[in-house]
Amino acid sequence: MIIPSIDISKGRAVQLRQGKEFVLDGGDPLERLEALSLVGEVAVVDLDAAMGNGENRDLIRSMVRRAPCRVGGGIRNREQAVDWLNAGAKKIMVGTAASPEFFSGLPRHRLIAAVDAEKSNVVIEGWKTKTEVDPAERVRDLAPHVGGFLFTQVEFEGGMAGFDWSAIARVRDAAGDCRVTAAGGITTAEEIGRLDGMGVDAQVGLALYTGRLTLGRALAYCLKPAPGDVRSTLDVQRSTLDVQRSTWPTVVCDEMGTVLGLVWSTRESLEQAVGRRAGVYWSRSRQQIWVKGETSGNTQTLLRVALDCDRDALRFTVRQHGVGFCHTGSRSCWGTDFDLVALARLIEHRKSNADPDSRTTRLLNDASLLGSKLREEAAELANAKSVDDVTHEAADVLYFTLTAMARAGVTVQDVVAELERRAGEIGRKKLEAKDDSSSGM
């Protein structure tokens, strides 16, 4: 898979060659994150912290709350490591400070050891200090303590002119069950597909920034042929002709993972979907690309694209507009189910289509009344004993909570993301009851 990279210096997304020579200013890191996170995790590196020239902590903290990020650059003690994990970083990348002692007690699956090498020798301290350590040896020593490695070939970084395949293979073999991410000189979709076939991810920055590589094309070359496709072998190099002949089943889901339908994608439709951030698919009956909602108005905003574990199917996460996905007018091809997201949509609809006789409209327009009802219903839920009473009072609390969220412009997805961040916290605060008088109850 491709791991897009955002290197940050002085609040800007930048690209350097070999960590020294300035190549380009990539603009606002938040805008870059919005575009690049479409395919999953994004590597965010604080170059200033890595070089000891300041830091971009506040900016990066806002980034990890917006999209899945693996964070690196200047993480040199356990307090910093724990802080980033608690802030919401999916993973942290640790270079110079990486050691069994440093990683002890931290969640292994969220740890990436950054192994930077120049001409087969590990370099540390922002690539400024050379060692006599072989990168494969370094990987082998740290493998029991981390979940992955970032292997950067410094001499190829920012050059967009190729890299040493054999060095990556040696590091992969030394990593055991750890996933390796390669960086430095990776430029083409064919290279990314071949690396994925080796079980190695590709971290890419400059090629994406310059437009030499697109996210959609990179994803397409990681896909394997579906059963029955015309291919001679599962060749890891995946020729252009082979990819053009393939179609892949594509499961379409909404923001909360509810399946809306099953469609098909080709390399070309995938590239267009990612480029346009829209629901673009392949029609097997008409043998052509089609754009969801182009005629009906029931369009889709593409939020995420993911490949399955076997690399032979896709999942599109979309924001569905209009009446729904299905041609019958239903939200999904399996009918319309009622859940919390459906209730949230109804409340949001009332927000934009006010009915003076609706209690939801009244609550949305009266913050004092809404606050009073929240406190009242929460107290009743706290005192409920029977199954029926707890069910009834919980339903009231959820309704008023969703109304408060809609009033503030907060979505169910926002709340789930916050709960996910909290679930990953290390060393949680002690749970204590507050005096009722402090809450106004």
Secondary structure, 3 states (H helix, E strand, C coil): CEEEEEEEECCEEEEEECCCEEEEEEECHHHHHHHHHHHCCEEEEEHHHHHCCCCCHHHHHHHHCCCCEEEECCCCCHHHHHHHHHHCCCEEEECCCCCHHHHCCCCHHHEEEEEEEECCEEEECCCCEECCCCHHHHHHHHHHHCCEEEEEEHHHCCCCCCCCHHHHHHHHHHCCCCEEEEECCCCCHHHHHHHHHCCEEEEECHHHHCCCCCHHHHHHCCCCCCCCCCCCCCCCCCCHHHHHHCCEEEEEECCCCCEEEEEEECHHHHHHHHHHCECEEEECCCCEEEECCCCCCCCEEEEEEEECCCCCCEEEEEEECCCCCCCCCCCCCCCCCCCHHHHHHHHHHHHHCCCCCCHHHHHHHCHHHHHHHHHHHHHHHHHCCCHHHHHHHHHHHHHHHHHHHHHHCCCHHHHHHHHHHHHCCCCCCCCCCCCHHHHCC
